[in-house]
Amino acid sequence: MGRIIEVNGPIATVHLPGVLNGEQVRIGKLGLVGEVIARSGEEAVVQVYESTESVRPGESAEPLGHPLAVELGPGLLGNIYDGVQRPLAATYEASGDQIARGLSLAPLDRARRWSFTPEPGMAPGARLDGGEILGRVPETKTIEHRVLVPPDGRGELIELAPNGEYAVEDVIARLREPSGAVRELRLYHRWPVRTARPYRRRDHATSPLITGQRILDTFFPLLKGGKAAVPGPFGAGKTVVQQQIARWSNAEIVIYVGCGERGNELVEILETFPELTDPYTGRLLMERTMLVANTSNMPVVAREASIYVGVTLAEYYRDQGYDVVMVADSTSRWAEALREVAGRLGQMPVEEGYPAYLASRLAAFYERAGRVETLAGLHGSATLIGAVSPPGGDFSEPVTSHTKEIVQTFWALSKELADARHYPAVDWTDSFSGYAGQAATWWAENVDPRWAARRAEALALLAQADELARIVNLVGPEALSSAQRWALEGAALIREGVLQQSAFEEVDSFCSPQKQFMLLDLVLELHGRGGELLGIGVPVQELLALPVLARARRLKTLYASNQVDELSGFRGEIRETFERLRTEYGKPGGGT
């Protein structure tokens, strides 16, 4: 037992000989919990997860013997936790609207019983390694929970529980370790959040994460197991983009971490998510979702910890062989927490006051993404998507610039596009994807082999239109040739008919890969046939007045994702319209 020497905001200096770096410590009469982040002789510096108001020097300090860890077992899905894995529903029952300081609650329900089925062929005498599957539990109607030997467990199976109902604290297996000690295994185990969970080897990710958002999937794809960032200023629509990804992505498990965002935004998420229907199963979305809620008025250190809690939960379900997507909103608030704690510790600030280790901490977080072969021989993935909130939309600030160097997919949101009511407000000029080459293989095999060429053609047309728009702003549209005016119209068709997508439009909120390619292909065919007619003397004014252009803009809302065949019928309307014009200008029979 030690004592508190000094308190400085969330930082407490304690006298605790022998305590380890990273070890958790309980301090004061309130029993506040924190973790050791520095040591000097017999003194340790502790960052506390809660407000230290009224905590005084001289009060007790007690080491807990373990680092910050999360409980991993059945009962996680459908739950809402705070930044240190306290279940908010149970917290509300215990302390009301405000979380009482020093409140300690079990993350997993100790009273609930689960139907456990041992893994076939698993019997006493078997040699087990970490990560192997002991048995299975139906966690929800849609997700089967695979009970794993902890990654640090290894030895001979002495006993395994039969089929039956068990609480998470019940012993379901006993393992004789190489040292001869007998280890009891339960339905859950604990794992330190700052330590990445081990795996056998990394896979080469090849399957894209399908979000149903055209500008993300078609133009700037993200692979399962990849890492992406969504930077954007206030009001650009980051939260809606992330909610769309959480709702519509083809991942099996979704983890949403609200890290230091405004309370009203998180309240909206906490209220809407439990009511959403999973489009893939028809059941509640929360049956495959977890929420970690840490608002901006919660303790700064818990905000810093919440990201690690979320990624550890993602790795746990990845180890069960699932594809997991974790959305962190936002890493900027997490970085601000790092800056505040570093300031309290008197560490040397560098860019804009952030600590010198900001880039390495960001890289270490994103590096925990990946598609892997698990210790049990399964294949799973953890996809990390971090929102970034640069002050004033300045992408050169440290968090955004470092993140841009780390991630391979960058969905840059534009305030100008948002102000123009163009949603999602993803800027096709500043965004990029390093996964396009790998995604092309999947698109060629599952949708259309022309995907890569059509995508490149559309991006080139958008870039050309941006250049022409600058000329128009300087000297007016009269300076443009007919071909240039038609290029501007083609880019407008892509923007309005393909890239724009309403999250609140029932037909268009989600767009299948087949419908995405069909829309893009139709718009590009329309533009290409118009260009041919310009070459035989058809006035551009006549082309711009064609009703087929307005109809092309509305196709996305006229046909659902399961009506691709009906949508493809528009191709005949395009060809008929342009063939009629070709005939009028004396050159029939061009094109098929």
Secondary structure, 3 states (H helix, E strand, C coil): CEEEEEEECCEEEEECCCCCCCEEEEECCCCEEEEEEEEECCEEEEEECCCCCCCCCCCEEEEEEEECEEEECCCCCCCEECCCCCEHHHHHHHHCCCCCCCCCCCCCCCCCEEEEEECCCCCCCCEECCCCEEEEEECCCCCEEEEECCCCCCEEEEEECCCEEEECCCEEEEEECCCCCEEEEECCEEEECCCCCCCCEECCCCCECCCCCHHHHHHCCCECCCEEEEECCCCCCHHHHHHHHHHHCCCCEEEEEEEEECHHHHHHHHHHHHHCECCCCCCEHHHHEEEEEEECCCCHHHHHHHHHHHHHHHHHHHHCCCEEEEEEECHHHHHHHHHHHHHHCCCCECHHHCECCHHHHHHHHHCCCEEEECCCCCEEEEEEEEEECCHHHCCCCHHHHHHHHHCCEECCECHHHHHCCCCCCECCCCCEECCHHHHHHHHHHHCCCCHHHHHHHHHHHHHHHHHHHHHHHHHCHHHCCHHHHHHHHHHHHHHHHHHCCCCCCCCCCCCCHHHHHHHHHHHHHHHHHHHHHHHCCCCHHHHHCCHHHHHHHHHHHHCCCCCHHHHHCHHHHHHHHHHHHHHHCCCCCCCC
